[in-house]
Amino acid sequence: MQYRIEKDHVGDVKVPSTALYGIHSQRAKENFPDENRFHKEWYQSMGLVKKACYLTYAQFVEAVHTKYPNFKDRMIEKSIIDSLLNASDEIIEGKHFDSFIVPAISGGAGTSINMNINEIIANLALIKSNHKAGEYQFIDPIEHANIFQSTNDVVPTALKVALMFLFKELETAINNLRLKIEEIEKLHRNDLRIAYTQMQEAVPTSFGNLFSSYNDALSRDWWRVSKCFERIKVVNLGGSAVGTGITAPRFFIMEVVQQLQQLINMPVTRSENLSDTTSNLDVFVEVHAILKSHAVNLEKMVSDIRLLASDFSNPPLLHLPQKQVGSSIMPGKINPVIPEFVISASHRVYANDSVITSLSAQGCLELNAYMPIIGHSLIESIKLMIKSCQTLTLNLFAGMHLNPEIAKEKLYKSPSITTALIPYIGYNKSGELASYMKKHLVDIFEANVKLNIIDSKVLEKAISPDNLLKLGYSLSDLT
C-alpha cells in the first residue's frame, strides 16, 4: 500500500495515499481504541450542517462584493465553495461512510468527528477538482472545509438535526403500535378476565381495560416525544468555540441557522444565549428521560403479555406468534423472543440514561468534553425504541390471539368474582361464597346453588359483562 505523509503541529503521520480521511482521523483511530461504530445518522447530519455553512459563506461573499466591490482579502474562490458543496451533498447521502474512521467513543469534545468530516469533504473536493487527496495547499480541511465553524457548534447542532429526524420516525412507530393495540382493545372490550394485584387474583376486569391502559400509556409517550422538538430545535450554530462567535462574521452568525432550517425543513432556531447552549447539555438529559419513560411503558407492557402467554397460566390467556425455534435441545419449545428483545432494549436505554445524566453534569465551564458518547448514547436509545415499536407491531401484536372464553371461565371459577357481589350481599356473605369456591373448586354459580345466598337472576345480572365493566354502581342497580 502506498502512503502520503500529512503534517500537523504534533508531527507527521502516514496515511494511505487514496484515503479520504487524513491525519486528524488517523490519530483519533489510534488514540481511541473503541470498536463501536459512529452512527450514520449523525454523520449525514454533519453533511447537512456543513452544507448550510458553505451556502451561508457563499451568501456572505456575495454580500461583501456588493457592499465592498474591491475587497478580496482571504475570500475563498467560488469554485472551491462549489466543490465543498458537492462533497457535502455526498455526505448527506451517506456516501463514503467507510472513510469515517473515528469510533463512537472519543475524547476531545467531538473535534475528531468534525475533522474526519472536514478531511473527507476536503479530499473529495480535491479529487473533483483534479487534484490528489492530501494536496491541502489547494483545498484545506481547516482553512476551507471548516470555514467560520468550530467543533463546538457544528457537532452538537448536527446531533440535534439527527435527533429531529429520528424523533419523527419514533413518533410514527409509536403511533402505529398504538393503533394496533387499539384494534385489540376494541375487539375485546367486553371480554372478561381476572385482574391481578401483586400477582394474586383480585377483581373482575376485561381485556379491553388492559389494552386500553397500554393504549393510553403509548398516547402519553407519543405526546411527550412530540414535545422533544421544542427542546432540541434550539442550536448554537454560529457560536463558534464557546458561544461568543469568535472568528465568525456577524453576517454568518445571523444567517447560517436560517439556511439550515431551509435545508432540513424543520424549525431549528438560533439560541438567544449561544454560550448557554454550548456549555449546558441539560436538554439532552431531558429528552432522553422521555425515551426512558417510553422504555418503561414498553417493558411493563411486554412483561404483562409474556406472563399471560406463559405456561404458568395454563391454559394461557393469549398466544404469541411463533417467530423462531426456542431451543437447541428441547423439541417444540417456542420462546417469547420479541418481549425479551424489547426488555433488553429498554434496559440498554436505562443504562444510557445514566451515562447521559452523569456526563452532562461533567461539563466544565464553557464546554462539555463528552459530547461524542452523550450523542452516541442518545441516538442508540432512540433507534432501539424505534425498532422496539416496529417489531412489536409487526412481530407480536399483529399475530397475537386472545382466549376470551378461557379467561371468562377462569374468572367465574375464581373467588375474586365474589367481590362484585359486595354491594348486593355485603363482604361477609361474599366471603362465604369465596371460601366455598376455594374449598370445593367450583364456579360461582354452583357455589350459590349450594349456599343459596343470592337470587340466581340477581347473580347473573351482577356478574354480567355490562354490569362488571361499568364505572361503579348506582342505587337503582340494587333495587
Helices and strands as residue ranges (DSSP letters): E 3-8, E 11-16, H 23-31, H 40-67, H 78-92, G 97-99, H 111-128, H 151-187, E 192-197, E 200-206, H 207-232, E 234-235, H 250-264, E 269-270, H 274-279, H 282-308, E 318-319, H 337-360, H 371-395, G 397-399, E 401-402, H 404-413, G 415-421, H 422-440, H 444-451, H 456-462, H 465-468, G 475-478
